[in-house]
């Protein structure tokens, strides 16, 4: 579990399926992700939960699930948040808590990225310290394919940024 000033991040369990389905069932979220189906149902949530990487967390504000943040099987960092918290610094706050947790336990460089045009995600990853690497084209469920700006953050850079803060 990870706690920040306003947020609580924890692993999912099957009891979270209805809340996950409710939060994730938004086209405006799914269009910026490559693998989130839309519509998103409780069945989708129940299929996802046992497959979620152990470094994947549901993000709660109070008792309400407001998003997800974590790794996929390829160890790439991804995240999404419900629309009504966009622009409130929630993604950055959750990301900083997650990165602190991750780099206290792991040395491996993190990979992430954003679909071109997703300026909010670009700003979040930049604030977290990620640096741009290369552009790739990947398949996406809601669009045939998307261009993704890949980014990386290593432990050495994370430690340097932490000291400067």
VEXROMI-95444 format. One line per field, with one value per residue: x, y, z negated of N, C-alpha, C, O, CB in turn; residue number from 1. Coordinates in steps of 0.02 Angstrom, whole numbers, plus 32768, in hexadecimal, padded with zeros to 4 digits. Glycine has a CB too. Example, Ala and Ser with C-alpha at 12.3 -4.5 7.8 and 13.67 -1.06 7.14 Angstrom:
<nodes>
npx: (8294:8282) .
npy: (7EE4:7F90) .
npz: (7E7A:7E9E) .
capx: (8267:82AC) .
capy: (7F1F:7FCB) .
capz: (7E7A:7E9B) .
cpx: (8294:8285) .
cpy: (7F5B:8002) .
cpz: (7E7A:7E76) .
opx: (82C8:829E) .
opy: (7F5A:8039) .
opz: (7E59:7E6E) .
cbpx: (8235:82C0) .
cbpy: (7F20:7FE2) .
cbpz: (7E3C:7EE2) .
k: (1:2) .
</nodes>
This chain:
<nodes>
npx: (802A:8013:801A:7FED:7FE2:7F59:7F2B:7F12:7F62:7F4D:7F55:7EE5:7E4E:7DD2:7D5C:7D62:7D36:7CB4:7CC7:7D3A:7D0B:7CAB:7CFA:7D55:7D06:7CFE:7D02:7D56:7DC4:7DED:7E10:7E90:7EE1:7F30:7F00:7E88:7DE6:7D4B:7C9E:7CC2:7CB1:7C72:7C94:7D06:7D59:7D61:7DA7:7E1F:7E57:7E94:7F01:7F4C:7FE6:8058:8089:8027:7FAC:7F10:7ECB:7E93:7E2A:7DFC:7D75:7D5D:7D83:7DF0:7E44:7ECA:7F71:800B:8070:807B:8081:80F4:813F:812B:80FF:805E:7FC4:7F24:7E9E:7E01:7D95:7D66:7DCD:7E32:7EB2:7EC8:7F3E:7F46:7F74:7FFD:801D:7FFB:8052:80D2:80D1:80CB:8143:81A4:818C:81A9:8232:8272:8277:82A0:8318:830E:82F9:826B:81EF:817F:80FA:809A:8006:8011:7FD6:7F97:7FA3:7F97:7FC6:8048:807A:8070:80C9:8141:814B:8161:81E0:8204:8258:8256:8265:8253:81E3:815B:80EF:805B:7FE1:7F34:7EA1:7E2C:7E4B:7E94:7F22:7FA1:800E:8094:80ED:817A:81C3:823F:8278:82F7:8343:83B0:839C:8320:8346:839A:8340:82EC:8341:8356:82DB) .
npy: (7FC5:8072:8114:81BD:8270:828B:8212:815F:80D0:802C:7F78:7F24:7EC7:7E45:7E7C:7EFE:7F06:7F3D:7FC8:7FE2:7FC7:802B:80A0:8091:808B:80EF:8147:81B4:819B:811C:8134:8168:8100:8063:7FE1:7FDC:7FA8:7FE8:7FED:7FD8:7F56:7F02:7E7E:7E8B:7EC9:7E64:7E05:7E48:7E64:7DED:7DDF:7E50:7EA3:7E90:7F0B:7F66:7FDB:800C:80AD:8111:8192:81C4:8158:813C:80F3:8137:8122:80C9:808D:8051:7FC2:7F64:7EBE:7EC8:7F19:7FA2:8045:8080:80E1:8120:8193:81C5:823C:82AB:82CC:82FA:8371:8395:8373:82F2:8280:829A:829E:821A:81D7:8202:81C9:8142:8133:814D:80DF:8077:808D:8081:7FFA:7FC0:7FBB:7FC6:801F:8080:8079:80DB:8135:8199:81AE:8207:82AB:82A5:8311:8329:82B4:82B5:8326:82F9:828A:82CB:8323:82C1:829C:824E:822E:8252:81D5:817C:8176:810B:809B:804F:7FCC:7FED:7FDA:802C:807C:8061:8063:80B9:8145:814A:81A3:816E:8166:8172:814D:8144:80FD:8147:81C8:81E2:81E5:8255:82BB:82B7:82E2:8365:839E) .
npz: (8000:8020:7FE5:7FFE:7FEB:800C:803F:804D:807A:80AF:80C3:8133:8110:8127:80F5:811C:819D:81CD:81B2:81FC:827E:828A:8281:82EC:835E:83CD:845C:8477:8428:8455:84DB:84D7:84B7:84DD:84C7:8480:847E:84C4:84BC:840A:839D:8307:8316:8369:830A:82A7:82F0:8304:8283:8240:8294:828A:8277:81ED:81CB:81E5:81BD:8176:816C:80EC:80B0:801D:8000:8083:811F:8190:81F8:824E:823F:8274:82A1:833A:8383:83CD:8383:838E:835F:8340:833A:8306:82E6:829F:82F1:82A4:824C:8296:82B7:8234:81F9:81CE:8216:821D:8194:816C:81C0:8192:8110:8134:817E:811C:80C7:8122:814A:80CF:80C2:8138:81C0:8247:82DF:8308:8385:83E2:8431:84A6:8507:859C:859B:8522:84B8:842F:83F1:8422:83DD:8357:8354:8372:8304:82A3:82BF:832B:83C6:8474:84F3:8571:8601:861E:8678:864A:8637:860E:85AC:85BE:8628:86C6:86CB:866B:8652:85E6:856E:8525:8482:8400:8359:82EA:8256:8226:825C:821F:8197:819B:81BF:8151:80EB:8113:8100) .
capx: (8000:8036:7FF0:8006:7FBA:7F11:7F1B:7F25:7F6C:7F51:7F46:7E9E:7E34:7D93:7D27:7D69:7D20:7C81:7CE4:7D68:7CE3:7C8C:7D2D:7D76:7CD6:7CFA:7D25:7D8A:7DFE:7E02:7E2E:7ED6:7F02:7F32:7EE2:7E4B:7DAB:7D12:7C92:7CE7:7C7E:7C88:7CB5:7D4A:7D7E:7D6F:7DDC:7E5D:7E71:7EC6:7F3A:7F6F:802B:805A:809A:7FEF:7F85:7ED5:7ED6:7E56:7E25:7DC9:7D5D:7D4D:7DB8:7DF4:7E71:7EFA:7FB6:8037:8095:805D:80AD:8133:815D:8123:80D3:8023:7F95:7EEA:7E76:7DBE:7D98:7D5A:7E09:7E64:7EC6:7ECE:7F7E:7F3F:7FA1:8042:8023:7FFC:8090:810A:80CE:80DB:818A:81C8:8183:81CB:827B:828B:8279:82B8:834B:8302:82DD:8225:81DA:813A:80EF:8057:7FEF:8019:7F98:7F82:7FCF:7F95:7FF4:808C:808E:8079:8107:8178:8150:817B:8227:8211:8277:8241:8295:8243:819D:8149:80A9:8042:7F99:7F09:7E5E:7DF9:7E63:7EBA:7F65:7FB0:8055:80A3:812E:8195:81EA:8260:828F:8323:834A:83E1:837A:82ED:8369:83B3:8306:82D5:836F:834D:8299) .
capy: (8000:80B1:814D:8200:82A0:8284:81D4:811E:80A1:7FE7:7F43:7F14:7E84:7E3B:7EA9:7F3F:7F02:7F6F:800C:7FE6:7FCB:806E:80D4:8087:808B:8134:814A:81E8:817A:80E4:814A:8178:80C3:8034:7FA0:7FE0:7FA3:8013:7FF8:7FB0:7F38:7EDD:7E42:7EA0:7ED4:7E23:7DE4:7E6D:7E65:7DB9:7DE5:7E8F:7E9C:7EA1:7F51:7F8D:7FF0:8036:80EC:8126:81D2:81AF:8115:8139:80E3:816D:8111:8092:809F:8019:7FA0:7F2D:7E84:7EDD:7F46:7FE8:806A:80A0:80FB:8145:81AF:81DD:8280:82E1:82DF:8315:83B6:83A3:835B:82AE:8251:82A9:8289:81D1:81C2:820D:8196:8102:8131:8146:8098:804C:8095:8067:7FB1:7FA8:7FE4:7FC7:805B:807C:8090:80F0:8159:81B5:81B2:824B:82D2:82A3:8343:8321:827E:82CD:8352:82D0:8263:82FB:8337:8289:8295:8224:824F:8236:81AB:8172:8170:80C9:8091:8013:7FC1:8005:7FBD:805A:8098:802C:8068:80FA:8158:8152:81BE:8148:818C:8148:816A:8117:8109:817C:8208:81EA:81FB:8299:82E7:82B6:830C:83AA:83B6) .
capz: (8000:8024:7FD2:800A:7FC5:801A:8062:8034:80B0:8097:80F4:813E:8104:814C:80DB:813E:81E3:81E0:81B1:8235:82BA:828C:828E:832D:8395:83E6:849D:8474:840B:8480:851B:84CD:84A2:8514:84B9:8457:84A9:84B5:8475:83D9:8372:82CC:8330:837B:82CC:8288:8317:82FC:823F:8230:82C2:827D:825E:81A6:81C3:81FE:8184:817D:8149:80C9:808D:7FED:8010:80CA:814E:81C2:822F:8248:824F:8268:82D6:835E:8384:83EB:8351:83A1:8332:835E:8308:831C:82B0:82B3:830B:8275:8227:82C4:82AB:81EC:81E0:81B2:8239:8207:814E:816B:81E1:8165:80DD:8154:818F:80DD:80B4:8153:8148:808F:80C5:8179:81E1:828F:82FF:831A:83C7:83E6:846F:84AF:854C:85B4:8593:84DC:8498:83E5:83DF:8430:83A5:831B:8358:836F:82BD:827D:82CE:8365:83FF:84B4:8516:85B8:8615:8638:868C:8629:8640:85D7:85B1:85D7:8666:86E6:86AE:8650:864B:859E:855A:84EE:8452:83CE:831A:82C6:820E:821B:8269:81EA:815A:81A7:81BC:810B:80C4:8129:80EB) .
cpx: (802C:8005:8014:7FDA:7F6F:7EFC:7F33:7F29:7F73:7F41:7EFB:7E8D:7DEF:7D5B:7D29:7D4C:7CE9:7C9D:7D14:7D40:7CC3:7CBF:7D49:7D47:7CCA:7D23:7D5E:7DC9:7E19:7E24:7E78:7EFF:7F01:7F0A:7EA2:7E0F:7D76:7CD6:7CBA:7CB6:7C9D:7CAB:7CFC:7D75:7D91:7DA4:7E20:7E7D:7EA3:7F05:7F64:7FB4:802B:8073:8065:7FC0:7F46:7EE3:7E93:7E5F:7DEB:7DB6:7D51:7D8A:7DB7:7E23:7E9C:7F3E:7FE1:8055:8068:8090:80F1:8159:815F:80F0:809A:7FF4:7F5A:7EC4:7E33:7DC1:7D90:7D95:7E40:7E73:7ECE:7F0F:7F7D:7F6F:7FE9:804D:8028:803D:80CD:810B:80E2:8126:81B5:81C7:81AD:8217:829A:8297:8299:82EB:833C:82E2:8294:821A:8191:8130:80A8:8047:7FF4:7FD6:7F7F:7FB0:7FCF:7FC7:803C:80A5:809B:80BB:8144:8182:816F:81C5:8237:822D:8262:8279:8282:81F7:8193:8100:8094:7FF8:7F72:7EC3:7E2C:7E0C:7E8F:7F02:7F71:7FFB:8060:80E9:8145:81C1:8209:8272:82B7:832A:837B:83C1:8346:830E:8382:8379:82EB:8300:8365:830B:8299) .
cpy: (803E:80E8:818D:822F:8295:823E:8196:80EF:805B:7FB6:7F38:7ECF:7E81:7E68:7EED:7F3F:7F35:7FB6:8015:7FEE:8010:80A3:80CE:808C:80D2:8137:817D:81CE:8147:80FB:815B:813B:8091:7FF4:7FA2:7FDC:7FD7:7FF8:7FC7:7F98:7F19:7E9D:7E52:7EA9:7E92:7DFB:7E06:7E63:7E2D:7DBD:7E23:7E80:7EB0:7EE8:7F7E:7F9C:8016:8074:8103:816C:81C8:8166:810A:8127:8117:815C:80D5:80AC:8063:7FFD:7F6F:7EF4:7E94:7F0E:7F8E:8009:808A:80B7:8119:815C:81C7:8227:82B7:82F1:82F9:835E:83C7:8389:8314:827D:825C:8291:823D:81B7:81CA:81D9:8152:80FE:812B:80FD:806B:8051:8085:801C:7F95:7FD8:7FED:8008:804E:8099:80A6:8112:8173:81B5:81FB:826E:82D3:82D0:833E:82EC:8291:82F9:832A:82AC:8291:8313:8300:827C:8269:824E:822B:820D:81A7:816E:812A:80CA:804E:800A:7FDA:7FEA:7FED:807E:8062:802A:80B0:8105:8168:816D:8196:8175:815C:8171:8135:812B:8142:81C1:8215:8204:8243:82CB:82EE:82E4:8355:83C8:83D4) .
cpz: (8000:8011:7FE3:7FE2:7FCE:8030:803D:8070:8092:80CF:80F8:8122:8125:8134:80FC:8184:81F5:81E2:81EC:8276:82C1:829F:82D5:8369:83AF:8426:849B:8452:843D:84C1:8515:84B5:84DC:8507:848F:8486:8495:84DC:8449:83A4:8333:82E1:8346:833D:82AB:82AE:830D:82B8:8231:825C:82B3:825E:8214:8199:81E3:81C3:819B:8153:812C:80AC:805D:7FFD:805A:80F4:8185:81FB:8220:825C:8243:82A7:82FB:835F:83A4:83BF:836A:8374:8359:8327:832B:82DE:82CA:82C4:82D6:8247:8255:82B3:8261:81CE:81C5:81D4:8225:81C0:8149:818A:81B5:812D:80F8:8162:8151:80C6:80E2:814B:8104:8092:8105:8197:822B:82A6:8311:8360:83C1:8429:8471:84F9:8561:85B4:854C:84B4:844C:83CF:83EC:83F6:8365:831D:8355:8327:8292:828B:830A:839E:843F:84D3:8560:85C2:8631:864E:866D:8639:8603:85E2:85D1:8617:8686:86CB:8698:8650:8601:8596:851D:84C3:8420:8390:82F5:827D:8200:8226:8233:81AA:8160:81A1:8175:80E0:80D4:8110:80A6) .
opx: (8062:7FCD:8050:7FB0:7F4A:7EC0:7F61:7EF8:7F99:7F25:7ED6:7EB8:7DD4:7D2E:7CF8:7D4A:7CF0:7C8D:7D16:7D52:7CC2:7CB0:7D55:7D5F:7C93:7D5F:7D92:7DFF:7E54:7E4F:7E9B:7F39:7ED5:7EF5:7E89:7E05:7D74:7CDC:7CD0:7C95:7CDA:7CDB:7D2A:7DAF:7DC9:7DC8:7E53:7EBA:7ED9:7F38:7F9B:7FBA:8004:8071:8074:7FAF:7F47:7F02:7E61:7E95:7DB2:7DE2:7D3D:7DBE:7D83:7E2A:7E94:7F45:7FDC:8055:8038:80C4:8122:818D:818E:80BC:80A5:7FFB:7F5C:7EC8:7E2D:7DEA:7DB0:7D90:7E76:7E46:7ED9:7F17:7FAE:7F8E:800F:8080:8052:805C:80F8:8141:8107:8145:81E7:81FB:81D1:8239:82D6:82BD:82AB:82EA:835B:82B7:8283:8239:816A:815B:807F:8073:7FDF:7FA3:7F54:7FDE:8001:7FED:8069:80DE:80CA:80E2:8177:81BA:8193:81E5:8271:821D:825D:82B4:829E:81D1:81BC:80D9:80B6:7FD5:7F8D:7EAC:7E05:7DE2:7EAD:7F1A:7F4F:8022:803B:811A:8127:81E1:81F1:8279:829D:8319:8370:83CB:8340:82F5:837F:8380:82D7:82E6:836B:8304:8265) .
opy: (803F:80EA:8194:8219:8296:8231:8198:80E9:8050:7FC9:7F41:7EA3:7EB3:7E78:7F13:7F73:7F56:7FDC:804B:8018:802D:80CF:8101:8090:80ED:812B:8171:81E9:8147:80D8:815D:8142:8094:7FD4:7F6D:8008:7FEE:7FED:7F92:7FC0:7F15:7E88:7E2C:7E94:7E8A:7DD4:7DE4:7E59:7E3B:7DA1:7E29:7E58:7EDA:7EFE:7FB6:7F6F:803C:8071:8108:817E:81C5:813C:80D3:8147:8123:8183:80B3:80DB:8043:801D:7F54:7EF8:7E71:7F29:7FB3:7FEB:80AA:80A3:8129:813D:81D9:824C:82EB:8320:830B:8384:8401:8389:82FD:8255:822C:8273:8222:8188:819E:81BE:812C:80CB:8107:80E1:803F:801D:807C:8001:7F5B:8014:8018:8024:8018:80CA:8085:810D:8166:81BC:8228:8253:82FC:82B9:834D:82F6:8280:82F2:8338:82AF:827E:8316:830F:8256:825F:8289:81EE:821E:81CC:8165:8111:80F4:801C:803B:7FDB:7FE5:7FD7:809B:803A:7FF5:80DE:80D5:818E:8154:819B:81A4:8125:81AE:8100:8163:816A:81EE:824E:8233:8269:8300:8324:8309:8380:8405:83EA) .
opz: (7FE4:802A:7FD8:7FBB:7F9D:8035:8014:8095:8063:8102:80C8:811E:813B:815B:80F9:81A4:8228:820F:820A:82A0:82F8:82C8:82F5:83A2:83A9:8426:84BB:845E:844D:84DA:8547:84A3:8507:8536:847D:84AF:845C:8518:8461:8383:832C:82C1:8337:833C:8294:8291:830D:82B3:8217:8249:82CF:8231:81FE:815F:81F9:819C:81CB:811F:8150:8094:8071:8006:806E:80EF:81A5:822A:81ED:8284:820F:82DC:82E0:833F:8398:83D3:835C:8364:838C:82ED:8367:82A9:8304:82A9:82DB:821E:823E:82A2:8250:8191:81A7:81B2:821B:81B1:8125:8170:81B3:811C:80D8:8153:8152:80B5:80CA:8145:8100:806A:8108:8189:824B:8284:8328:8373:839F:8455:8445:8523:853D:85C9:853B:8492:842C:83A0:83C5:83E0:8341:82ED:8337:830F:8262:8268:831A:83A5:8441:84CF:8589:8593:8658:8638:8675:8646:85CC:861B:85FB:8639:8662:86B6:86AF:864E:85E3:85B2:84E8:84DC:8416:8393:82E3:826A:81D2:81FE:821B:818C:8130:8182:815F:80B6:80A8:810D:808E) .
cbpx: (7FD1:8054:7FDD:8006:7FCD:7EFD:7F3A:7EF2:7FAB:7F22:7F6A:7E8E:7E31:7D7E:7D2E:7DB1:7D06:7C47:7D09:7D94:7CAC:7C6C:7D65:7D97:7C94:7D14:7CF3:7D70:7DED:7DC6:7E08:7EDD:7EE1:7F79:7F13:7E49:7D8D:7D20:7C47:7D22:7C57:7C4C:7C8D:7D47:7D55:7D2F:7DCA:7E51:7E38:7EA7:7F23:7F46:805C:8085:80DF:7FC8:7FAF:7E93:7EF4:7E44:7E1A:7D8A:7D1F:7D31:7DAE:7E09:7E9C:7EE5:7FCE:8013:80D1:8048:808C:8126:81A4:810D:80FB:7FFF:7FB7:7EBC:7E9C:7D8A:7D62:7D1E:7E23:7E4C:7E94:7E93:7F97:7EF6:7F9A:8050:7FE7:7FBF:8099:8108:8088:80B2:819D:81A9:8139:81B8:828E:825A:8234:827D:838E:82D6:8306:81F8:81E3:8126:80FD:8052:7FA5:8037:7F63:7F83:7FB9:7F4D:7FE2:808E:8058:803F:8109:816B:810B:8153:8249:81CF:82C4:822B:8298:8264:8189:8156:80A0:804D:7F8A:7F09:7E45:7DEA:7E8B:7EBC:7F9B:7F93:8069:809B:812A:81BD:81BD:82A0:8254:8367:8362:841E:8358:82CA:83A3:83D5:82CE:82D6:83B8:8350:8266) .
cbpy: (8000:80BD:814B:8212:82E6:82B4:81D6:8103:80B3:7FDB:7F01:7F16:7E73:7DF4:7EB1:7F52:7EBC:7F6C:8018:7FA7:7F95:807E:80CE:8044:806B:8167:815E:8225:8158:80BA:8186:81AF:80A5:8022:7F76:8021:7F5D:805E:7FF1:7FD9:7F04:7ECE:7E24:7EE1:7F00:7DFB:7DE5:7EB6:7E61:7D75:7DE6:7EBD:7EC9:7E70:7F5F:7F68:801C:8011:8123:80F4:8212:81DE:8107:817B:809B:81AD:814A:8056:80DC:7FE3:7F7C:7F42:7E4A:7EFC:7F2F:7FEE:80A0:806F:812F:811B:81E9:81CF:8289:82D1:82A3:830E:83E4:8383:8389:8296:825A:82F4:82A2:81B4:81E9:8253:8192:80FA:8171:8175:8084:8061:80DB:8078:7F96:7F9F:7FC5:7F8C:806F:80A1:805A:811F:812D:81FC:8198:824C:82B8:8259:8388:830D:823E:82F5:8387:829D:823A:8337:834A:824B:827A:8200:8250:826E:8164:8132:81A6:8091:8090:8016:7F76:8054:7FAA:808D:80DD:8037:8051:8103:8195:810F:820B:810B:81C1:8128:8184:8114:80C9:8173:8207:81A6:81CC:829F:82CD:826E:82F8:83AF:837F) .
cbpz: (7FC3:806D:7F87:8057:7FDA:804E:80A6:7FFE:80DB:805B:80E0:8188:80B7:8146:808F:8141:81F2:81AF:816F:8239:82BA:8248:825B:832E:837E:83B1:84D4:8450:83C7:8491:8535:849A:8462:8522:8497:842D:84A7:84C7:8465:83B9:8399:829D:836C:83A4:829B:8283:8362:8307:820D:8237:830A:824F:8287:8181:81E2:8237:8156:8165:8179:8091:80BF:7FEF:7FEA:80E2:816B:81A2:8240:8276:8224:8245:82BA:83A7:83A8:8430:8341:83EC:830B:838E:82DB:834B:828E:827A:833E:824B:81FF:830E:82C9:81C7:81AB:81BA:8285:820D:8124:8191:8221:8147:80C0:8195:81B6:80A6:80B8:819B:815C:8056:80C0:81AA:81D8:82A2:833D:82E7:83FE:83AA:84AB:8490:8553:85FB:85C1:84C0:84AD:83CE:8406:8472:8398:8313:8399:839E:82A2:828B:8294:837C:83F8:84E4:84F7:85D2:8649:8603:86DA:85DC:864C:85D4:856C:85A2:865B:8732:86E2:8609:8679:8579:854A:8508:842E:83EC:82EE:82E7:81EB:824A:82AF:81DD:814A:81EC:81EA:80EF:80D0:8175:80ED) .
k: (1:2:3:4:5:6:7:8:9:10:11:12:13:14:15:16:17:18:19:20:21:22:23:24:25:26:27:28:29:30:31:32:33:34:35:36:37:38:39:40:41:42:43:44:45:46:47:48:49:50:51:52:53:54:55:56:57:58:59:60:61:62:63:64:65:66:67:68:69:70:71:72:73:74:75:76:77:78:79:80:81:82:83:84:85:86:87:88:89:90:91:92:93:94:95:96:97:98:99:100:101:102:103:104:105:106:107:108:109:110:111:112:113:114:115:116:117:118:119:120:121:122:123:124:125:126:127:128:129:130:131:132:133:134:135:136:137:138:139:140:141:142:143:144:145:146:147:148:149:150:151:152:153:154:155:156:157:158:159:160:161:162:163:164:165) .
</nodes>
